Amino acid sequence: MKNHTSLTILALVVSLLAGCSKHSAVTTSPNSKATDLGVIEVSDGTPIQQSLGGRRACVITPTVLKNGSVSLSIAIMETNSAGVVETLATPRVQNLAGQPVMVSVGDIVIHLTPKIKP
């Protein structure tokens, strides 16, 4: 399974790099809820909360690795009509700092570029 995850992440990164331009538009299906968080400054172990619009949010917990990459643990949450916060998914992704990354879970698509704080 670890090889499948690595291959999936590699395929996503390659597809992002092959099709990226500085002003590219995000194209998604009508049912997806894509959010471009832009450049996110990260510090090792310091969680960052970001709104995904509507009742959804995510908490990104980065781990800065010695090789210049960043491992991102992302908790995607939604507040239901009763006000209870439910965790929808907890994907993890590893990427080079300064390079764009995309995380997709069901109809939720998140684009971001991690930048290590000096």
DSSP file with accessible surface (Angstrom, degrees, kcal/mol):
  #  RESIDUE AA STRUCTURE BP1 BP2  ACC     N-H-->O    O-->H-N    N-H-->O    O-->H-N    TCO  KAPPA ALPHA  PHI   PSI    X-CA   Y-CA   Z-CA
    1    1 A M     >        0   0  183      0, 0.0     4,-2.4     0, 0.0     5,-0.2   0.000 360.0 360.0 360.0 -35.1    0.0    0.0    0.0
    2    2 A K  H  >  +     0   0  171      1,-0.2     4,-2.4     2,-0.2     5,-0.2   0.899 360.0  50.7 -60.8 -38.4    2.9    2.3    0.7
    3    3 A N  H  > S+     0   0  122      2,-0.2     4,-2.5     1,-0.2    -1,-0.2   0.892 109.0  51.4 -65.8 -37.8    4.1    2.0   -2.9
    4    4 A H  H  > S+     0   0  136      2,-0.2     4,-2.5     1,-0.2    -2,-0.2   0.913 110.7  48.3 -64.8 -42.8    0.6    2.8   -4.2
    5    5 A T  H  X S+     0   0   66     -4,-2.4     4,-2.6     2,-0.2     5,-0.2   0.936 112.7  48.1 -63.1 -45.3    0.4    6.0   -2.0
    6    6 A S  H  X S+     0   0   66     -4,-2.4     4,-2.7     1,-0.2    -2,-0.2   0.911 112.9  48.2 -62.2 -42.6    3.9    7.1   -3.1
    7    7 A L  H  X S+     0   0  112     -4,-2.5     4,-2.6     2,-0.2    -1,-0.2   0.899 111.6  50.1 -65.9 -38.8    2.9    6.5   -6.8
    8    8 A T  H  X S+     0   0   83     -4,-2.5     4,-2.4     2,-0.2    -2,-0.2   0.940 112.8  46.0 -64.2 -46.1   -0.3    8.4   -6.4
    9    9 A I  H  X S+     0   0   39     -4,-2.6     4,-2.7     2,-0.2     5,-0.2   0.928 112.9  50.5 -62.8 -44.0    1.4   11.4   -4.7
   10   10 A L  H  X S+     0   0  105     -4,-2.7     4,-2.8    -5,-0.2     5,-0.2   0.927 110.1  50.1 -60.6 -42.8    4.1   11.3   -7.4
   11   11 A A  H  X S+     0   0   61     -4,-2.6     4,-2.5     1,-0.2    -1,-0.2   0.910 111.4  48.9 -63.6 -40.4    1.5   11.3  -10.2
   12   12 A L  H  X S+     0   0   51     -4,-2.4     4,-2.3     2,-0.2    -2,-0.2   0.928 112.7  47.0 -64.2 -44.1   -0.3   14.2   -8.6
   13   13 A V  H  X S+     0   0   24     -4,-2.7     4,-2.8     2,-0.2     5,-0.2   0.936 113.2  48.6 -64.5 -43.9    2.9   16.2   -8.2
   14   14 A V  H  X S+     0   0   84     -4,-2.8     4,-2.6     1,-0.2     5,-0.2   0.927 112.1  48.8 -63.0 -42.6    3.9   15.5  -11.8
   15   15 A S  H  X S+     0   0   67     -4,-2.5     4,-1.6    -5,-0.2    -1,-0.2   0.892 112.4  48.8 -67.0 -35.6    0.5   16.4  -13.2
   16   16 A L  H  X S+     0   0   24     -4,-2.3     4,-0.7    -5,-0.2    -2,-0.2   0.933 114.0  45.2 -66.2 -45.0    0.5   19.7  -11.2
   17   17 A L  H  < S+     0   0   85     -4,-2.8     3,-0.4     1,-0.2    -2,-0.2   0.876 112.0  52.2 -68.2 -35.4    4.0   20.6  -12.3
   18   18 A A  H  < S+     0   0   88     -4,-2.6    -1,-0.2    -5,-0.2    -2,-0.2   0.857 119.9  33.3 -70.4 -31.3    3.3   19.7  -16.0
   19   19 A G  H  < S+     0   0   60     -4,-1.6     2,-0.2    -5,-0.2    -1,-0.2   0.359  93.5 114.2-107.6   6.3    0.2   21.9  -16.1
   20   20 A C     <  +     0   0   59     -4,-0.7     2,-0.3    -3,-0.4    -4,-0.0  -0.551  29.6 164.6 -85.3 141.3    1.1   24.7  -13.8
   21   21 A S    >   -     0   0   76     -2,-0.2     3,-1.6     1,-0.0    -2,-0.0  -0.944  50.7-103.0-139.3 164.7    1.6   28.3  -14.8
   22   22 A K  T 3  S+     0   0  194     -2,-0.3    -2,-0.0     1,-0.3    -1,-0.0   0.840 120.2  30.3 -60.2 -32.8    1.7   31.3  -12.5
   23   23 A H  T 3  S+     0   0  169      2,-0.0    -1,-0.3    -3,-0.0     2,-0.1  -0.057  85.6 147.4-117.6  34.7   -1.9   32.4  -13.4
   24   24 A S    <   -     0   0   63     -3,-1.6     2,-0.3     1,-0.1    -4,-0.0  -0.388  43.4-127.7 -74.2 147.0   -3.5   29.0  -14.1
   25   25 A A        -     0   0   87     -2,-0.1     2,-0.6     1,-0.0    -1,-0.1  -0.659  19.8-118.4 -90.3 149.5   -7.2   28.6  -13.4
   26   26 A V        -     0   0   63     -2,-0.3     2,-0.5     8,-0.0     8,-0.1  -0.783  27.2-161.5 -89.7 123.8   -8.4   25.7  -11.3
   27   27 A T        +     0   0  132     -2,-0.6     2,-0.3     0, 0.0    -2,-0.0  -0.932  20.7 158.6-109.0 124.5  -10.8   23.4  -13.3
   28   28 A T        -     0   0   61     -2,-0.5    -2,-0.0     4,-0.1    81,-0.0  -0.894  45.0 -87.5-136.8 168.1  -13.0   21.1  -11.3
   29   29 A S    >   -     0   0   66     -2,-0.3     3,-1.5     1,-0.1    -1,-0.0  -0.375  44.6-108.3 -72.5 158.1  -16.2   19.2  -11.7
   30   30 A P  T 3  S+     0   0  129      0, 0.0    -1,-0.1     0, 0.0    -2,-0.0   0.779 118.3  52.2 -59.6 -26.1  -19.4   21.1  -10.9
   31   31 A N  T 3  S+     0   0  129      2,-0.0     2,-0.1     0, 0.0    76,-0.1   0.586  90.6  94.8 -87.7 -11.0  -19.8   18.9   -7.7
   32   32 A S    <   -     0   0   20     -3,-1.5     2,-0.6    76,-0.1    76,-0.2  -0.477  66.1-143.5 -83.6 155.1  -16.4   19.5   -6.3
   33   33 A K  E     -a  108   0A 108     74,-4.3    76,-1.4    -2,-0.1     2,-0.3  -0.776  26.9-172.9-115.6  82.5  -15.6   22.1   -3.7
   34   34 A A  E     -a  109   0A  39     -2,-0.6     2,-0.4    74,-0.2    76,-0.2  -0.594   5.3-173.4 -83.4 137.5  -12.1   23.3   -4.7
   35   35 A T  E     -a  110   0A  28     74,-2.7    76,-2.7    -2,-0.3     2,-0.7  -0.996  13.9-155.6-132.2 126.8  -10.2   25.7   -2.5
   36   36 A D  E     -a  111   0A 104     -2,-0.4    76,-0.2    74,-0.2    74,-0.1  -0.897  10.8-179.3-101.9 109.5   -6.9   27.3   -3.4
   37   37 A L  E     -     0   0A  25     74,-3.2    75,-0.2    -2,-0.7    -1,-0.1   0.532  26.3-154.6 -84.7  -7.9   -5.2   28.3   -0.2
   38   38 A G  E     -     0   0A  28     73,-0.5    75,-2.4     2,-0.1     2,-0.5  -0.325  55.2  -3.9  70.7-148.3   -2.2   29.8   -2.0
   39   39 A V  E     -a  113   0A  94     73,-0.2     2,-0.5    75,-0.1    73,-0.0  -0.666  67.6-165.3 -83.9 126.2    1.1   29.9   -0.2
   40   40 A I  E     -a  114   0A  12     73,-2.7    75,-2.8    -2,-0.5     2,-0.4  -0.963  13.7-140.1-114.7 118.2    1.0   28.7    3.3
   41   41 A E  E     -a  115   0A  90     -2,-0.5     2,-0.3    73,-0.2    75,-0.2  -0.681  27.7-166.4 -77.7 129.5    3.9   29.5    5.6
   42   42 A V  E     -a  116   0A   1     73,-3.0    75,-2.8    -2,-0.4     2,-0.4  -0.887  18.2-166.3-123.0 147.7    4.6   26.5    7.8
   43   43 A S    >   -     0   0   39      3,-0.4     3,-2.1    -2,-0.3    73,-0.0  -0.979  47.1 -84.5-125.6 144.9    6.7   25.8   11.0
   44   44 A D  T 3  S-     0   0  100     -2,-0.4    19,-0.2     1,-0.3    26,-0.0  -0.225 109.4  -7.5 -53.5 118.1    7.5   22.4   12.2
   45   45 A G  T 3  S+     0   0   45     17,-3.2    -1,-0.3     1,-0.2    18,-0.1   0.406  96.7 127.7  79.4  -1.6    4.6   21.0   14.3
   46   46 A T    <   -     0   0   74     -3,-2.1    -3,-0.4    16,-0.1    -1,-0.2  -0.789  55.1-136.1 -93.2 111.7    2.6   24.3   14.4
   47   47 A P        -     0   0   78      0, 0.0     2,-0.4     0, 0.0    14,-0.2  -0.315  14.7-158.2 -66.8 147.4   -1.0   23.6   13.3
   48   48 A I  E     -C   60   0B  31     12,-2.2    12,-3.1     2,-0.0     2,-0.4  -0.996   4.3-150.0-127.8 125.9   -2.7   26.1   10.8
   49   49 A Q  E     +C   59   0B 142     -2,-0.4     2,-0.4    10,-0.2    10,-0.2  -0.826  18.2 179.9 -99.1 133.8   -6.4   26.4   10.5
   50   50 A Q  E     -C   58   0B  58      8,-2.8     8,-2.7    -2,-0.4     2,-0.3  -0.995  25.8-124.5-133.1 138.5   -7.9   27.4    7.2
   51   51 A S  E     -C   57   0B  84     -2,-0.4     6,-0.3     6,-0.2     3,-0.1  -0.591  13.7-168.6 -78.7 140.8  -11.5   27.9    6.1
   52   52 A L  E     -     0   0B  19      4,-2.5     5,-0.2     1,-0.3    -1,-0.1   0.250  54.0 -95.6-108.0   7.5  -12.6   25.9    3.1
   53   53 A G  E >  S+C   56   0B  39      3,-0.6     3,-2.0     1,-0.3    -1,-0.3   0.074  90.2  26.3  92.0 152.2  -15.9   27.9    2.7
   54   54 A G  T 3  S-     0   0   86      1,-0.3    -1,-0.3    -3,-0.1    -2,-0.1  -0.367 132.0 -27.9  62.8-131.9  -19.3   27.1    4.0
   55   55 A R  T 3  S+     0   0  145     -3,-0.1    24,-2.2    -2,-0.1     2,-0.3   0.225 114.9 101.6-100.1  12.4  -19.2   25.0    7.1
   56   56 A R  E <   +CD  53  78B  36     -3,-2.0    -4,-2.5    22,-0.2    -3,-0.6  -0.775  38.4 158.9-105.2 147.4  -15.9   23.3    6.2
   57   57 A A  E     -CD  51  77B  19     20,-2.3    20,-3.2    -2,-0.3     2,-0.3  -0.934  21.5-144.6-150.2 167.5  -12.4   24.0    7.4
   58   58 A C  E     -CD  50  76B   0     -8,-2.7    -8,-2.8    -2,-0.3     2,-0.5  -0.986   5.6-147.5-138.4 151.9   -9.1   22.2    7.7
   59   59 A V  E     -CD  49  75B  35     16,-2.1    16,-2.6    -2,-0.3     2,-0.6  -0.989  17.0-159.7-117.1 120.0   -6.2   22.0   10.1
   60   60 A I  E     -CD  48  74B   1    -12,-3.1   -12,-2.2    -2,-0.5    14,-0.2  -0.901   6.1-170.9-103.7 121.1   -2.8   21.5    8.5
   61   61 A T  E     - D   0  73B  49     12,-3.1    12,-2.4    -2,-0.6     2,-0.2  -0.943  14.4-158.1-113.6 109.4   -0.1   20.2   10.8
   62   62 A P  E     - D   0  72B   0      0, 0.0   -17,-3.2     0, 0.0     2,-0.4  -0.584  14.6-162.5 -90.0 150.9    3.3   20.3    9.0
   63   63 A T  E     - D   0  71B  54      8,-2.5     8,-3.0    -2,-0.2     2,-0.5  -0.988  17.9-144.3-125.5 117.1    6.5   18.4    9.8
   64   64 A V  E     - D   0  70B  41     -2,-0.4     2,-0.2     6,-0.2     6,-0.2  -0.731  17.4-152.5 -84.8 124.5    9.6   19.9    8.2
   65   65 A L    >   -     0   0   54      4,-2.8     3,-1.6    -2,-0.5     4,-0.0  -0.642  22.3-117.4 -98.8 156.7   12.0   17.2    7.0
   66   66 A K  T 3  S+     0   0  219      1,-0.3    -1,-0.1    -2,-0.2     4,-0.0   0.738 108.8  64.3 -65.8 -22.1   15.8   17.6    6.7
   67   67 A N  T 3  S-     0   0  112      2,-0.1    -1,-0.3     1,-0.1     3,-0.1   0.345 122.3 -97.8 -86.5   8.4   15.7   17.1    2.9
   68   68 A G  S <  S+     0   0   36     -3,-1.6    29,-2.1     1,-0.3     2,-0.2   0.501  87.9 117.5  90.8   3.9   13.7   20.3    2.3
   69   69 A S  E     - E   0  96B   5     27,-0.3    -4,-2.8    29,-0.0     2,-0.4  -0.588  53.8-139.5-101.8 168.2   10.4   18.6    2.0
   70   70 A V  E     -DE  64  95B   0     25,-3.5    25,-2.3    -6,-0.2     2,-0.5  -0.992   2.3-148.8-129.0 130.1    7.3   19.1    4.2
   71   71 A S  E     -DE  63  94B  14     -8,-3.0    -8,-2.5    -2,-0.4     2,-0.5  -0.888  18.9-159.5 -96.9 126.7    4.9   16.4    5.4
   72   72 A L  E     -DE  62  93B   1     21,-3.7    21,-2.1    -2,-0.5     2,-0.6  -0.942  11.0-165.3-113.8 121.7    1.4   17.8    5.8
   73   73 A S  E     -DE  61  92B  34    -12,-2.4   -12,-3.1    -2,-0.5     2,-0.5  -0.933  18.0-166.2-101.1 120.4   -1.2   16.1    8.0
   74   74 A I  E     -D   60   0B   0     17,-2.9     2,-0.6    -2,-0.6   -14,-0.2  -0.946  14.2-164.1-119.0 121.2   -4.5   17.6    7.1
   75   75 A A  E     -D   59   0B  26    -16,-2.6   -16,-2.1    -2,-0.5     2,-0.6  -0.924  11.3-158.8-102.2 115.7   -7.7   17.2    9.1
   76   76 A I  E     -DF  58  89B   1     13,-3.0    12,-3.0    -2,-0.6    13,-1.3  -0.872  18.9-179.1 -97.6 122.8  -10.8   18.2    7.0
   77   77 A M  E     -DF  57  87B  34    -20,-3.2   -20,-2.3    -2,-0.6     2,-0.4  -0.859  18.0-164.1-126.0 156.7  -13.7   19.1    9.2
   78   78 A E  E     -DF  56  86B  57      8,-2.5     8,-3.2    -2,-0.3     2,-0.6  -0.999  17.9-136.6-139.3 137.3  -17.3   20.2    8.8
   79   79 A T  E     - F   0  85B  52    -24,-2.2     6,-0.2    -2,-0.4   -24,-0.0  -0.841  27.8-144.8 -92.7 121.6  -19.7   21.7   11.3
   80   80 A N    >   -     0   0   43      4,-2.9     3,-2.2    -2,-0.6    -1,-0.0  -0.174  32.7 -89.4 -80.2 179.5  -23.1   20.1   11.0
   81   81 A S  T 3  S+     0   0  111      1,-0.3    -1,-0.1     2,-0.1    -2,-0.0   0.743 127.4  57.0 -64.5 -20.7  -26.5   21.8   11.5
   82   82 A A  T 3  S-     0   0   82      2,-0.1    -1,-0.3     1,-0.0     3,-0.1   0.436 120.6-107.9 -87.4  -1.1  -26.4   21.0   15.2
   83   83 A G  S <  S+     0   0   50     -3,-2.2     2,-0.4     1,-0.3    -2,-0.1   0.556  73.7 140.0  86.8   8.6  -23.1   22.8   15.6
   84   84 A V        -     0   0   80      1,-0.0    -4,-2.9    -5,-0.0     2,-0.5  -0.728  50.0-133.0 -89.5 131.8  -21.1   19.6   16.0
   85   85 A V  E     -F   79   0B  86     -2,-0.4     2,-0.4    -6,-0.2    -6,-0.2  -0.741  24.5-169.4 -87.3 123.9  -17.7   19.5   14.3
   86   86 A E  E     -F   78   0B  88     -8,-3.2    -8,-2.5    -2,-0.5     2,-0.6  -0.928  21.5-129.3-113.9 138.4  -17.1   16.2   12.4
   87   87 A T  E     -F   77   0B  89     -2,-0.4   -10,-0.3   -10,-0.2     3,-0.1  -0.773  23.3-177.8 -85.3 120.0  -13.8   15.1   10.9
   88   88 A L  E     -     0   0B  68    -12,-3.0     2,-0.3    -2,-0.6   -11,-0.2   0.825  63.2 -15.4 -86.0 -37.4  -14.5   14.1    7.3
   89   89 A A  E     -F   76   0B  20    -13,-1.3   -13,-3.0     2,-0.1    -1,-0.3  -0.983  43.5-151.7-163.2 158.2  -11.0   12.9    6.4
   90   90 A T        +     0   0   94     -2,-0.3   -15,-0.2   -15,-0.2    -3,-0.0  -0.510  29.1 174.9-135.8  66.1   -7.3   13.1    7.5
   91   91 A P        -     0   0   30      0, 0.0   -17,-2.9     0, 0.0     2,-0.4  -0.327  15.4-152.2 -71.8 157.9   -5.1   12.8    4.5
   92   92 A R  E     +E   73   0B 146    -19,-0.2     2,-0.3     2,-0.0   -19,-0.2  -0.978  15.0 177.0-126.9 144.2   -1.3   13.1    4.6
   93   93 A V  E     -E   72   0B  11    -21,-2.1   -21,-3.7    -2,-0.4     2,-0.4  -0.995  17.3-150.4-147.1 145.2    0.9   14.3    1.8
   94   94 A Q  E     +E   71   0B  91     -2,-0.3     2,-0.3   -23,-0.3   -23,-0.2  -0.968  28.0 157.8-118.1 136.1    4.7   15.0    1.5
   95   95 A N  E     -E   70   0B  11    -25,-2.3   -25,-3.5    -2,-0.4     2,-0.2  -0.987  45.4 -92.5-153.0 155.3    6.0   17.6   -0.9
   96   96 A L  E >   -E   69   0B  97     -2,-0.3     3,-1.8   -27,-0.3   -27,-0.3  -0.513  53.0-102.9 -69.4 139.5    9.0   19.8   -1.5
   97   97 A A  T 3  S+     0   0   33    -29,-2.1    18,-0.2     1,-0.2    -1,-0.1  -0.361 108.0  25.8 -61.5 139.5    8.7   23.2    0.2
   98   98 A G  T 3  S+     0   0   43     16,-3.8    -1,-0.2     1,-0.3    17,-0.1   0.359  98.9 107.7  86.8  -4.5    7.8   25.9   -2.4
   99   99 A Q  S <  S-     0   0   73     -3,-1.8    -1,-0.3    15,-0.3    13,-0.1  -0.856  74.2-111.0-107.3 138.7    6.1   23.4   -4.8
  100  100 A P        -     0   0   35      0, 0.0     2,-0.3     0, 0.0    13,-0.2  -0.323  34.7-171.2 -67.3 149.5    2.3   23.3   -5.2
  101  101 A V  E     -B  112   0A   4     11,-2.9    11,-2.3    -6,-0.1     2,-0.4  -0.975  10.8-152.0-139.8 150.9    0.4   20.3   -4.0
  102  102 A M  E     -B  111   0A  39     -2,-0.3     2,-0.4     9,-0.2     9,-0.2  -0.987   4.4-166.9-126.1 136.4   -3.2   19.2   -4.3
  103  103 A V  E     -B  110   0A  11      7,-2.8     7,-3.2    -2,-0.4     2,-0.4  -0.989   8.8-172.7-121.4 130.1   -5.2   17.1   -1.9
  104  104 A S  E     +B  109   0A  68     -2,-0.4     2,-0.4     5,-0.2     5,-0.2  -0.988  12.1 168.9-129.1 124.3   -8.5   15.5   -3.1
  105  105 A V  E >   -B  108   0A  47      3,-2.8     3,-2.5    -2,-0.4     2,-0.1  -0.947  67.2 -54.7-134.0 110.1  -10.9   13.7   -0.9
  106  106 A G  T 3  S-     0   0   75     -2,-0.4   -74,-0.0     1,-0.3    -1,-0.0  -0.363 123.8 -14.7  59.3-124.0  -14.3   13.0   -2.4
  107  107 A D  T 3  S+     0   0   56     -2,-0.1   -74,-4.3   -75,-0.1     2,-0.5   0.354 118.2  97.4 -92.7   7.4  -15.7   16.3   -3.6
  108  108 A I  E <   +aB  33 105A   9     -3,-2.5    -3,-2.8   -76,-0.2     2,-0.4  -0.859  48.9 179.6-100.8 124.6  -13.2   18.4   -1.6
  109  109 A V  E     -aB  34 104A  14    -76,-1.4   -74,-2.7    -2,-0.5     2,-0.5  -0.993   4.5-171.0-126.3 126.7  -10.1   19.6   -3.5
  110  110 A I  E     -aB  35 103A   1     -7,-3.2    -7,-2.8    -2,-0.4     2,-0.4  -0.978   2.4-169.5-122.0 127.2   -7.4   21.7   -1.7
  111  111 A H  E     +aB  36 102A  30    -76,-2.7   -74,-3.2    -2,-0.5   -73,-0.5  -0.945  21.6 148.4-111.1 136.1   -4.6   23.4   -3.5
  112  112 A L  E     - B   0 101A   3    -11,-2.3   -11,-2.9    -2,-0.4   -73,-0.2  -0.983  38.7-140.0-159.1 162.9   -1.7   24.9   -1.6
  113  113 A T  E     -a   39   0A  33    -75,-2.4   -73,-2.7    -2,-0.3     2,-0.3  -0.959  24.4-143.2-127.6 110.3    2.0   25.7   -1.7
  114  114 A P  E     -a   40   0A   0      0, 0.0   -16,-3.8     0, 0.0     2,-0.4  -0.557  17.3-173.3 -76.3 135.4    3.9   25.1    1.6
  115  115 A K  E     -a   41   0A 100    -75,-2.8   -73,-3.0    -2,-0.3     2,-0.3  -0.996  23.7-126.7-128.3 125.8    6.6   27.6    2.4
  116  116 A I  E     -a   42   0A  60     -2,-0.4   -73,-0.2   -75,-0.2   -75,-0.1  -0.560  27.0-121.0 -74.7 128.2    8.9   27.0    5.4
  117  117 A K              0   0   97    -75,-2.8    -1,-0.1    -2,-0.3   -76,-0.0  -0.455 360.0 360.0 -66.1 138.8    9.0   30.1    7.7
  118  118 A P              0   0  163      0, 0.0    -1,-0.1     0, 0.0     0, 0.0  -0.231 360.0 360.0 -69.0 360.0   12.6   31.4    8.0
